[in-house]
Amino acid sequence: MTTTPPAVRRASPRTRRAAAPPDPARALLPSPQPVRLLDESGARIAVAGYPEPPTDSLRELYRRMVIGRRFDLQSTALTKQGRLAVYPSARGQEACQVGAVMAVRDTDWVFPTYRESMALVSRGLDPVEVLTLLRGDWHCGYDPAARRTAPQCTPLATQTVHAAGLAYGEAQQGRDTVALAFIGDGATSEGDFHEGVNFAAVFRAPVVFFVQNNRYAISVPLSRQTAAPSLAYKGVGYGVASEQVDGNDPVAVLAVLTRAVAHARAGNGPFLVEAHTYRMEPHTNADDASRYRDGAEVEAWGGRDPIDRLETHLRGLGVLDDAAVAAIRDEAEAFAADLRTRMNAEPTVDPLSLFDHVYAAPTPQLVEQREQVRAELAAAAENKEVAG
């Protein structure tokens, strides 16, 4: 009988598996299921790798969410009263709107879409300034450079390219700034999204791409947007670390985004997070959502309310009681009343401002048009005075 010399014996399957090099792609993969730290009743779930944020942060998260929802409801009412031209509600997405801005610093940059009014108010921007664009003015209402907040972006996904470029530029100047780009599920089908994610990955730009998957791109359901297991997997193909989270679980949203921001700030490149949530209201006040979704679906998601979930959890921790809840709701009502009063004041409009900022130096044609309008306004004012 012959035996194989030890030097040429085949390695056992177990040995071969142990010797295989690690697969770098696996480190980029999101969790198989959305990360949850609270179940739908508000009970705590232990998840490896995601410690619960500090209790003080969660209480502040709850406070901002309550105020944010009241702001959203008031803005919807202002639209019905003709004070806003249009308003895209974010009701139901409070955990995403507030948790995201709480995960970044004031010195970081935020790149919002048209639906992030609640997020901007939670970031500390004046609500009247936030609503200026939706009121029909020509500018965004606030100073983007001073607030380190880009104008709310109406074209889908263009803000992803802006965020990637700014984050890269800040890193080149030795700053530890992180850019947070809000994205809708429909925007992940746009070319700008892919260009922005690819650029950020190649140049290791410190940007967090935050996809709020609220199930519909206006009327187009998610099933018509992607065949991927989840939108979080879209980052993997570009070499971007990715995660998916229950977007109606405020504790999980804050925990996952805090980790994503830390990843980007540490120089590890971009991070993509998909939050599974739901848009409770129509796309905007001009939309009839009953044409493309069933009322039972909306009702089911109403039972996953993020504010109720967090309130239950905080009451269980003993840091929230009836008196505290009432005080926060009173604060939210006062916030809404102040917004209502200020928005009911008629804005001062200068028709000649139409000609400002068209060109760095006005063309002769623009100067001529401006003077024509000036003359017409003067004539109208004179006729009014004579008639009076």
C-alpha positions in Angstrom: 0.0 0.0 0.0 1.3 3.4 -0.9 0.7 6.7 0.9 0.7 10.2 -0.3 3.7 12.2 1.1 2.6 14.8 3.6 4.0 17.6 1.4 1.6 16.8 -1.5 -1.6 15.9 0.5 -4.7 17.7 -0.5 -5.9 20.3 2.0 -9.2 19.4 3.7 -12.2 21.4 2.6 -12.2 23.1 5.9 -8.6 24.2 5.4 -9.2 25.4 1.9 -12.1 27.5 3.1 -10.1 29.1 5.8 -7.3 30.0 3.4 -9.6 31.7 0.9 -9.1 35.5 0.8 -11.9 37.6 2.2 -14.4 38.9 -0.3 -14.3 42.8 -0.1 -17.7 43.0 -1.7 -19.3 41.4 1.3 -18.2 44.4 3.5 -20.3 46.6 1.2 -23.5 44.6 1.4 -26.4 45.9 3.5 -28.1 43.8 6.1 -30.4 41.2 4.5 -33.4 42.9 6.3 -33.9 46.5 7.2 -32.2 47.3 10.6 -34.8 47.7 13.4 -34.1 48.6 17.0 -37.8 49.0 17.9 -40.6 46.7 16.8 -43.9 48.2 15.5 -45.2 48.4 19.1 -42.2 50.3 20.3 -40.5 47.4 22.1 -36.7 47.3 22.0 -34.9 44.8 19.7 -31.2 44.0 20.2 -29.2 44.2 17.0 -25.5 43.6 16.8 -23.4 46.5 15.7 -26.0 49.2 16.4 -26.0 50.5 20.0 -29.0 52.6 21.0 -28.3 56.4 20.8 -28.2 58.3 24.1 -31.5 58.8 25.8 -31.2 62.6 25.7 -30.7 62.4 21.9 -33.8 60.2 21.6 -35.9 62.6 23.7 -34.8 65.5 21.5 -35.5 63.4 18.4 -39.1 62.9 19.7 -39.5 66.6 20.4 -38.4 67.6 16.9 -40.5 64.9 15.3 -43.7 66.2 17.0 -42.9 69.8 16.0 -42.0 68.6 12.5 -45.3 66.9 12.1 -47.2 69.9 13.3 -45.3 72.1 10.9 -46.1 69.7 8.1 -49.8 69.8 8.9 -49.8 73.6 9.1 -48.0 73.9 5.8 -50.6 71.6 4.2 -53.4 73.9 5.6 -51.6 77.0 4.3 -51.6 75.4 0.8 -55.3 74.9 0.9 -55.7 78.5 2.0 -53.7 79.7 -1.0 -50.7 80.9 1.0 -48.4 78.3 -0.7 -48.3 77.4 -4.4 -47.6 73.8 -3.7 -46.5 71.7 -0.7 -45.0 68.1 -0.7 -45.9 66.6 2.6 -43.5 64.4 4.5 -46.0 63.1 7.1 -45.1 59.6 8.0 -41.5 60.2 7.3 -40.7 62.1 10.5 -38.0 59.6 11.6 -36.1 60.0 8.4 -36.5 63.8 8.2 -35.4 64.5 11.7 -33.1 61.6 12.4 -31.0 62.4 9.3 -30.3 66.0 10.3 -29.6 65.1 13.9 -26.9 62.7 12.7 -24.8 65.5 11.1 -23.1 68.6 12.6 -24.1 72.2 12.0 -20.9 72.5 10.1 -21.8 69.7 7.7 -23.7 70.3 4.5 -27.2 69.2 3.7 -28.6 68.7 0.2 -32.4 68.5 0.3 -35.0 67.7 -2.2 -38.4 69.5 -2.4 -39.8 67.2 0.3 -37.3 68.1 3.0 -39.0 71.2 4.5 -39.5 69.3 7.8 -35.8 68.3 7.8 -34.7 71.9 7.3 -37.0 73.2 10.0 -35.5 70.5 12.3 -32.1 71.7 11.3 -33.0 75.1 12.8 -33.9 77.1 9.6 -36.6 79.7 9.8 -39.8 78.0 8.7 -41.0 81.0 6.7 -37.7 81.1 4.9 -38.0 77.3 4.2 -41.4 77.8 2.7 -40.4 80.8 0.6 -39.6 78.7 -2.5 -42.9 76.9 -2.2 -44.6 80.2 -1.9 -43.6 81.0 -5.4 -40.6 83.3 -4.9 -37.6 83.2 -7.1 -35.1 82.2 -4.5 -34.9 79.5 -1.7 -35.5 82.0 1.1 -32.4 81.3 3.2 -28.7 81.8 2.7 -27.3 78.4 1.7 -23.7 79.3 2.5 -24.5 80.7 6.0 -26.8 77.7 6.8 -24.6 75.1 5.0 -27.8 73.9 3.4 -28.3 73.8 -0.4 -31.5 75.1 -1.9 -34.3 72.6 -2.0 -33.8 70.7 -5.3 -36.8 70.1 -7.5 -35.1 68.3 -10.4 -34.7 64.7 -9.4 -31.2 63.5 -8.3 -29.2 66.6 -9.4 -28.3 67.3 -5.7 -26.4 64.0 -5.6 -23.8 65.4 -8.0 -23.6 68.7 -6.1 -23.2 66.8 -2.8 -20.4 64.6 -4.1 -18.5 67.6 -5.6 -18.8 69.7 -2.4 -17.7 66.8 -0.2 -14.7 66.1 -2.4 -13.8 69.8 -2.4 -14.0 70.0 1.4 -11.8 66.9 1.8 -9.2 68.4 -0.6 -9.0 71.4 1.7 -8.4 69.3 4.7 -11.7 69.8 6.3 -13.7 66.9 7.9 -17.0 68.1 6.5 -19.6 65.5 5.5 -22.3 66.1 2.9 -25.7 64.5 3.4 -27.8 64.1 0.3 -31.5 63.3 0.6 -32.8 61.2 -2.3 -36.2 59.7 -3.1 -36.7 56.2 -4.4 -37.7 57.5 -7.9 -34.4 59.6 -8.1 -32.3 56.4 -8.0 -33.5 55.7 -11.5 -32.0 59.0 -12.7 -28.6 59.3 -14.3 -27.4 62.0 -11.9 -27.8 59.6 -9.0 -25.5 57.1 -10.6 -22.9 59.7 -11.6 -22.9 61.2 -8.2 -22.5 57.9 -6.4 -19.8 56.7 -8.8 -17.8 60.0 -8.5 -18.0 59.9 -4.7 -16.8 56.3 -4.7 -13.9 56.8 -7.0 -12.7 59.9 -5.2 -13.7 58.7 -1.7 -15.8 61.8 -1.1 -17.2 62.0 2.4 -20.9 62.0 1.5 -23.9 60.1 2.8 -26.6 59.3 0.2 -29.8 58.9 2.1 -32.6 57.3 0.1 -36.1 57.7 1.5 -37.9 54.8 -0.1 -41.5 55.9 0.4 -42.8 53.3 -2.1 -43.9 55.7 -4.8 -42.3 58.1 -7.3 -45.5 60.2 -7.6 -47.6 57.3 -8.9 -44.9 54.8 -10.0 -44.6 52.0 -7.5 -41.2 50.6 -6.4 -41.7 47.5 -8.4 -41.5 49.6 -11.6 -38.3 51.3 -10.3 -36.0 48.4 -9.6 -35.5 44.6 -9.7 -32.8 44.7 -7.0 -33.6 43.2 -3.5 -33.6 46.7 -2.2 -32.3 50.1 -3.3 -29.4 49.8 -0.8 -27.8 47.3 -3.2 -27.4 50.0 -5.8 -24.4 51.3 -3.9 -22.5 48.0 -3.9 -21.9 48.0 -7.7 -20.0 51.3 -7.3 -18.0 50.1 -4.3 -20.0 52.1 -1.8 -20.8 50.7 1.7 -24.5 50.4 2.1 -27.2 49.7 4.7 -31.0 49.5 4.8 -33.1 50.6 7.8 -36.7 50.6 8.9 -37.4 54.2 8.2 -40.4 54.3 10.6 -38.1 53.3 13.5 -36.6 56.5 14.8 -34.0 54.8 17.0 -32.7 52.7 14.2 -32.6 55.6 11.7 -30.6 57.7 14.1 -28.2 54.8 14.9 -27.7 53.8 11.3 -27.1 57.3 10.0 -24.8 58.2 12.9 -22.7 55.2 11.9 -22.8 56.2 8.2 -21.8 59.8 8.9 -18.9 58.5 11.1 -17.8 56.2 8.3 -17.7 59.1 5.8 -16.0 61.5 8.2 -13.2 59.0 9.0 -12.1 59.1 5.4 -13.6 55.7 4.4 -15.5 57.1 1.5 -19.2 57.5 0.8 -22.1 55.5 2.4 -25.5 54.8 1.1 -28.5 54.2 3.4 -32.0 53.2 2.2 -34.8 53.9 4.6 -38.0 51.9 4.1 -40.9 54.3 4.9 -44.2 55.5 3.5 -45.6 58.8 2.2 -49.0 59.1 4.0 -50.2 62.1 2.1 -50.4 62.5 -1.7 -47.3 63.4 -3.7 -48.3 67.1 -3.4 -51.6 68.9 -2.9 -52.1 68.7 -6.7 -52.0 64.8 -6.7 -54.9 62.4 -6.3 -53.2 59.4 -4.6 -56.4 57.3 -4.7 -55.9 56.8 -8.4 -52.8 54.6 -7.8 -52.9 53.2 -4.3 -55.4 51.5 -2.1 -56.8 53.1 1.1 -56.1 49.8 3.0 -52.4 50.2 2.3 -52.3 53.7 3.7 -54.2 52.5 6.8 -51.8 49.7 7.3 -48.8 52.1 7.3 -50.6 54.4 9.6 -50.3 51.6 12.2 -46.5 51.9 11.9 -46.4 55.6 13.1 -42.8 56.6 14.0 -43.9 59.1 16.6 -46.0 56.7 18.5 -43.3 54.1 18.3 -40.7 56.4 19.9 -43.1 57.7 22.5 -43.9 54.2 23.7 -40.2 53.4 23.9 -39.3 56.6 25.8 -42.2 56.1 28.2 -40.9 52.6 28.9 -37.5 54.1 29.7 -39.1 56.5 32.2 -37.9 59.7 30.4 -41.3 60.7 29.0 -44.6 61.1 30.8 -48.0 62.7 30.2 -46.8 66.1 31.3 -43.7 66.0 29.1 -45.8 64.9 26.1 -48.3 67.7 26.7 -45.5 70.3 27.0 -44.0 69.2 23.7 -47.4 69.3 22.0 -48.0 72.8 23.3 -44.6 73.9 22.0 -45.6 72.4 18.6 -48.9 74.3 18.6 -47.1 77.6 19.4 -44.7 76.9 16.6 -47.6 76.4 14.2 -49.4 79.5 15.4 -46.4 81.7 14.9 -45.9 80.2 11.4 -49.5 80.8 10.5 -49.4 84.4 11.7 -46.2 85.2 9.7 -47.4 83.4 6.6 -50.7 85.3 6.6 -48.8 88.6 6.2 -48.8 89.7 2.6 -45.2 89.5 1.2 -43.7 92.7 -0.2 -43.0 92.2 -3.9 -40.9 94.4 -6.2 -41.8 93.6 -9.8 -38.5 95.1 -10.9 -36.7 92.3 -9.0 -37.6 90.1 -12.0 -34.6 91.6 -13.8 -32.1 91.1 -11.0 -29.5 88.3 -11.2 -30.5 87.3 -14.8 -27.0 88.2 -15.9 -23.9 89.3 -14.0 -24.0 92.5 -16.2 -27.5 93.3 -17.6 -27.7 93.2 -21.4 -29.0 96.3 -23.3 -32.2 94.4 -24.1 -32.7 93.6 -20.4 -32.1 97.2 -19.4 -34.7 98.3 -22.0 -37.3 95.8 -20.8 -36.7 96.9 -17.2 -37.2 100.5 -18.1 -40.5 99.7 -19.9 -41.8 97.9 -16.8 -40.7 100.8 -14.6 -42.6 103.3 -16.9 -45.7 101.1 -16.8 -45.6 100.9 -13.0 -45.2 104.6 -12.7 -48.1 105.3 -15.1 -50.3 102.8 -13.2 -49.5 104.5 -9.9 -50.2 108.0 -11.4 -53.6 106.9 -12.8 -54.5 105.3 -9.4 -53.7 108.6 -7.7 -55.8 110.6 -10.1 -58.7 108.2 -9.8 -58.5 108.3 -6.1 
